[in-house]
Amino acid sequence: MSSTETARAPIVLTSAGREWLRARLERTEQRLAGVERDLAAESSSELFAEQRSLTEQVEELTRLLRDAVAPGDISDDPNIVELGDRVEVEFPDGERESFLVVHPVEAGMDEHRTSADAPIARAVIGRRPGDQVTVAAPAGVYSATIISRERID
């Protein structure tokens, strides 16, 4: 690897996340086709701006889908929390929470997915069940104990 290249972590998408992004790509491509039809009839700066934005979205979604790997494709240490893992944590008050650590692009799919950029995800990634972690969240610092991690597809 040359000094101008940087190593990038792989884009990890669950199978459900991949399908969700494919559907999003399809909707964006359909909207782009509609804007291009409208541009054939009427040129406006708004339509050109929308075309440019939609084209960029199509390119980005296509790149994500092309470059993404499934969680199971990553050689992992079965004891360490990584992207694509379902994690259960316990808070000092005894309350437990379970969430799926996912790539940020997939986080908006549902309330059970947590972006790898979120404070709780950053705290647990690379750690093991049994570890106590400190989470630095915008609302304040708190602790949690990792109860389990499970690799999903």
N, C-alpha and C positions, 0 to 999 in steps of 0.2 A: 504494500500500500504506500503510495507516495505521500509526501508531506502535505500536498494540497488536498488529498482525500481525507475524509473523516469516516470513521466506522459509525454506522448507524444501526441502532437496534432494529430488529425486524418488526414489521407491522403485524401484529397478532390480532386476528379477527375470529370470533366464534362462528360456527356455521350459521346461527341465527343472525348474527351481525352482518355476515357476508350477504345473506338473502335480503336483509333490510337495506343494505347499501345498493344491491342490485336493483331493488324496487325504486329506490331514490334516484339512481342513475337513469332508469327508464322514464320516470316522471320528468326529470330534468331534460332529457333528450326530447321528450314530447313537447315540453314547453319551448325549448329552443327551436324546434321545427315550426311551431306556431309563430314565434317571433320572426323567424326568417320568412315565413309566408306573409306576415304583416309588413315586413320591410320591402317585399317585392311590390306591394301596393302603395306604401307610403314610407318615405324616409323621414325619420325624426331622431334627434339626438338621444331621446329617452329610449327608443327602440334599439339604437346602436349600443347604448350603454348596457341595456338588458342583455343583448346578444353577447356582448363581450363577457359579462358576468356569468351567464349561463354556459358559455364555451369554457371558461375557466373551471367552473364547477364540474362539467362533464370530464374535462381532462384530469382533474384531481381525483374524482371518484373512480375513473378508469384506472388511474395509477395505483390507487389504494387497493382496488380489487385485484389488479395484476400482480402487485408485489406482496400482498398479504399471505401469511402462513397461518395454518390452524394451530391452536394451542398444543395439540398432540404432536405437531411436527417439530417442536422445539425440544431438544434434548435437555431435560431438566433434572434437577435434584429433587426427588419426590418429597423431600422434607422442607423445601424452601418455597415460600409464596412467590409466585410469578404471575405475569399477565396471563389471563385465561383461567385463573383459579377461582373457585368459589371458596370464600373465607368466612369463617365464623369467629367472631370476637366476643369477649365478655368484658363488660365495664365494671368498675368497682362496686356499683350498686347491685350487681348480679344480673342486670339486663344483658341479653345477648342479641347480636345482630349478625345477619348473614348477607353477604353481597358478593357479586361477581366483579373481579378486577379486570377492566377492559381498556382497550385503546380509546382515547378521548373521542374519536369519531363515532364510536359505538355506544357511548355512555347515555345518549339521549333516547335510546330505544325503550327503556322501561325503568321503573323505580328500583329494580334489583341490581342494576349495573352501576358500577362506580368507576369513574375515569381514573386511569393510572396517575393522573395529575392531581387528584383530590388528596387532601391532607391524610385521610385515613389510609388510602391506598399507598401513598408514598411511605407511610409509617410501617406498613406490613410487608411490602415487597422486599424480598431478600432475607426475610426473617423466618423463623420456624414456629410450628405449633408449640405452645408452652411459653414462648417469649412474651414478655411484657413490653409494650411499645408506648412511646409518648407521641401524641398527635398534636401538632401545632396548627390549630384551625383558626380561622378569622374570629370565631366566637370565644377563643381561649384555648389554653393548653389542657389536655386531659390524657388519661392513660387507658389502655385496654390490654387484655391478654388474648393472644391468638389461641383459639381452641382447636381449630382444624383448618385444613386446606384440602381441596379436592380439584383435580384437573378435570376440566370439562372439554367438550368438543367444539 
